[in-house]
Amino acid sequence: MLHQARPLTCTRQQCLGANTRQQPRRQRRRMPVASMGGGGHSLYIGVDVGTQSTKCCVYEASSREVVGRGSVGYSLASHRPGQAEQHPATWIEACIDSIQDALAEAGGGGGSPAAARVKAIGVSGQQHGLVALDADGHVIRPAKLWCDLESAEEAEELSRLYGSTLVPAFTASKLLWMKRREPESWARLAHVLLPHDYVNWWLIGRFCMEASDASGTGLLDAAARAWDRQRIAQLDTERLPGSLPELIGPQEVVGTLRPEVAAQLGLPGDVQVAPGGGDNAMSALGAGAVREGSWVLSLGTSGTLFGPSGKPVLDPTGTICPFCDAAGAWLPLLCTLNCTGVAEEVRHSFGMSHEDITAAAATEPIGCSGVTFLPYLAGERTPNWPHATGGVLGLRPGLIRPGLLYRAAMEGATFSLVAGMQRMQDFGVAATELLVVGGGSKNRLWRRIVADAFQLPLRFPADPEAAALGAALQAAAVHTGTPIAQYVAEHPPPMGTPGSGAAGLAPAHRVRVCLS
């Protein structure tokens, strides 16, 4: 069934509604651009609605350059243990400001204002977040985000029902939580969306969802790219089946901007909106990972490892998430909660700069003289140990050195991701290269540890915002009628320049990692 929204005005105040005073503080900032493209050529906007900020880039297809950027930061609400929420109106405000900033930075080269040259928009979004709307399209309650752990009990219950592990991040657990803990909110539920779907709905007035994001709900049959009616019925038979939106294909033009939104953004009314997708699927496009064997490794607060696959990976243990990609195939993914934050904990404890502690760590031997850092400082998602704690094993006199512990933290976080690669190999999915992104990828020692631990060549995408760039590339592909994977292959995102030392890296040591 096609869900069509009633016309919306959705001014900022109306979007914020009764929760205006509860909105997190926002910080608007301009982001640097590498270069400017010429005037008169088609532009495509990519927006990434993240947990901590919304970022926008304006991509010029003819020059293959990002010609404008904008970014708006915000916080999340966490008033009790495990809670992590945001009001969807925060994202709308951030989209407006970041798009306007990016267009202003793109300028009006060649006498053609940047806004007039925009042809299409794509939206990337943080996955799993539950956006609950009533029959009039009003937000029922703040969105529960992927990092909200209040639905841990519901996740365990659904895991038993479904016969496979479902972690609290998945939307299904948050729906059951709302049904059990907030019956008044559940009684009003008419539409279930994810963050990027909500932004799409604001842009065009249509309720819909695509497979890359839907596969993070826990309610999608990933192999069939269709709703799993049995799972839905096990969760609820009355309200939920009619609240889920229609599923659309990756190449579909979802619609054109509503007149009110076009006027608000200063864009032409015929600007098309692409399906968009989950941030991991969009990051794969923005990093150029569109062929089998090319995997993305993200070293951020969390660690992620994913890559395109011609077949679905259905892991009953939940170690590998059964995600779809944004181009019509699949995107098996591993996510760990503890990555760069573990090394940062060590650095802060010794009060050293990044440069000094990295230099000290570089003098330590591979394997850290037998010291092993178990990196589960914040619990863990993979393996599903939400109450786990970290630990340092193998200490002997003289080994409590800042450089050694820093290297041990990087090795421990890396080995958790190597374990994910080995699990993917059990399903016949193999990598031939890693495209490394995230804050940790800027550390030269960590790059070397990754290359040796994975025994794979590394490349380093140059654009700092792969998800926003991926959304822009998707928008360009959909607008031109080109298959998405083909378009990205023909317009490869830039990699680091050889002079920067970031273009590529090969393993230098033969390392055997034993994780059993």
Buried (B, 14 or more C-beta within 10 A) or exposed (E): EEBEBEEBEBEEEEBBEEBEEEBBEBEBEBBEBEEBBEBEBBBBBBBBBBBBBBBBBBBBBEEBBBBBBBBBBBBBBEEEEEBBBBBBBBBBBBBBBBBBBBBBBBBBBEEBBBBEBBBBBBBBBBBBBBBBBBEEBBBBBBBBBBBBBBBBBBBBBBBEBBEBBBBBBBBBBBBBBBBEEBEEBBEBBBBBBBBBBBBBBBBBBBBBBBBBBBBBBBBBBBBEBEBBEEBBEBBBEEBBEEBBBEBBEBBEBBBBBBEBBBEBBBBBEEBBBBBBBBBBBBBBBBBBBBBBBBBBBBBBBBBBBBBBBEEBBBBEEBBBBBBBBBBBBBBBBBBBBBBBBBBBBBBEEBEBEEEBBBEBBEEBEBBBBEBBBBBBBBBBBBBBEBEBEBEBEEBEEEBEBBBBBBBBBBBBBBBBBBBBBEBBEEBEBBBEBBBBBBBBBBBEBBBBBBBBBBBBBBBBBBBBBBBBBBBBBBBBBBBEEBBBBEBBEEBEBBBBEEEEEBBBBEBEEEBEBEEE
